[in-house]
């Protein structure tokens, strides 16, 4: 699987869901798509958690100033 950003991964995940829901593909293809979809879903979930961490850091600033800080898990 080529390296994709969050938006590309989400779009591909939507395509996989549509293809799986169509019911017109073989069992082998379904399993392959399911595996790809799980990997993409985990990647997207990880990216969302990172973003949530950045938002939390912004909210926690005590002096009223907003500052973007890299969030490391």
Buried (B, 14 or more C-beta within 10 A) or exposed (E): EEEBEBEEBBEBBEEBEEBBEEEEEEEEEBEEBEEBBEEBBEBBEEBEEBEEBEEEBBEEEEEEEEEEEEBEE
